[in-house]
Amino acid sequence: MLSIEQVRIEGYEQLVIGRDDTTGLHAIIAVHSTALGPSLGGVRMWTYGDEAEARTDVLRLSSAMSSKAAISGLPLGGGKAVVIGDPRRQKTRELLLSLGDLVESLDGAYIAAEDSGFNCRDIDVLADRTDHFVGASTDSGDPGISTALGVCVCIERVAARLFDTDSVEGITVAIQGVGSVGLHLASMLHERGAKLIVADVDEVLTQKAADRFGATVVAPDRIITTECDVLAPCALGGVINDQTIDGLKTRAVVGGANNQLLDETAHAEALAVRDILYAPDYLVNAGGLIRLYVLEKQKEGEAELADWITGIGRTLDEVLDRAAETGQTPVKVAAQITEERICSA
Ligand code: NAD
């Protein structure tokens, strides 16, 4: 039977821990804020070492979702769920059903979506127990394409600012990771005339990017420091760190990966010192979240979705203008805008 424990955490609206010995469920849902609307965030299933590690992750991820929704102007809050366990071995239908009961217990304060270890078919199972989900297999499809479009729009805005051009034609973009987001991004940039350098630990994917888009392939350990106009991290978090910053040979970092800066404040400042423009990742990569909201919650169409995603570029301009005026980093300015929006709600 499902047991639910509520834990009070300062700065968060709710933290619930669900356990079910019969199905093996051990999950935590964090609702950071519903000031702007119901909290929406993916379910991550991962082999966390213990509950404390999972709790730290869900708290960090849920507050990042609040920022992403707020900076994107979405009437959504930030939430996240983590399930402790190996998705390949432990993700049974019974476990998913008890997770659905846990989501339902929050009565709409949290809306579940996909994340690592959790796909649209898992959402289909949750749907047997709760209506509070987005991203089922029959719904809005691959969010990676919308995330990539948001990144592409931001690269165009940054190119206009740095290279005084109204297109990315002839601009060299180095993409780390050509999975879902990175490959769509490569395709969009190729169509717009950019030159591409790519790396991925999966050689089949780099070969695909080389064959389809004429991309130059470099080794995964070289891509971050390869010479380019714009570096687009689309694989891992923490790639901008003390070990890599001095070696960067780019004018800007604009990518789809979450948490690109290992230390948000220190590394944003270190990039500014080197005069490398950094576009805050949670703004740049909000296209997937926007897609879920526009197509599934608002039931609007592709035209409205495209307008919303173009809006990411306008917000980035606002952030970069304010950063230039005040001498603050874009990360600091984005955090201020996020806070203003949440507080005024
Ligand atoms: P993905 O798993 O489809 O692609 C990631 C790719 O990175 C894979 O091909 C993998 O082989 C490659 N990779 C891993 N380690 C690497 C390394 N050291 N060097 C080079 N390549 C490496 O994931 P995705 O959905 O494309 O997401 C990519 C990033 O964007 C993640 O950080 C994710 O959290 C973030 N993100 C994705 C979305 C989305 O809509 N999919 C939305 C927001 C943020």
Boltz pocket constraint, residues with backbone or C-beta under 6 A from the ligand:
constraints:
  - pocket:
      binder: B
      contacts: [[A, 143], [A, 144], [A, 145], [A, 147], [A, 176], [A, 177], [A, 178], [A, 179], [A, 180], [A, 181], [A, 182], [A, 199], [A, 200], [A, 201], [A, 202], [A, 205], [A, 220], [A, 221], [A, 233], [A, 234], [A, 235], [A, 236], [A, 237], [A, 256], [A, 257], [A, 258], [A, 285], [A, 286], [A, 288]]
      max_distance: 6.0
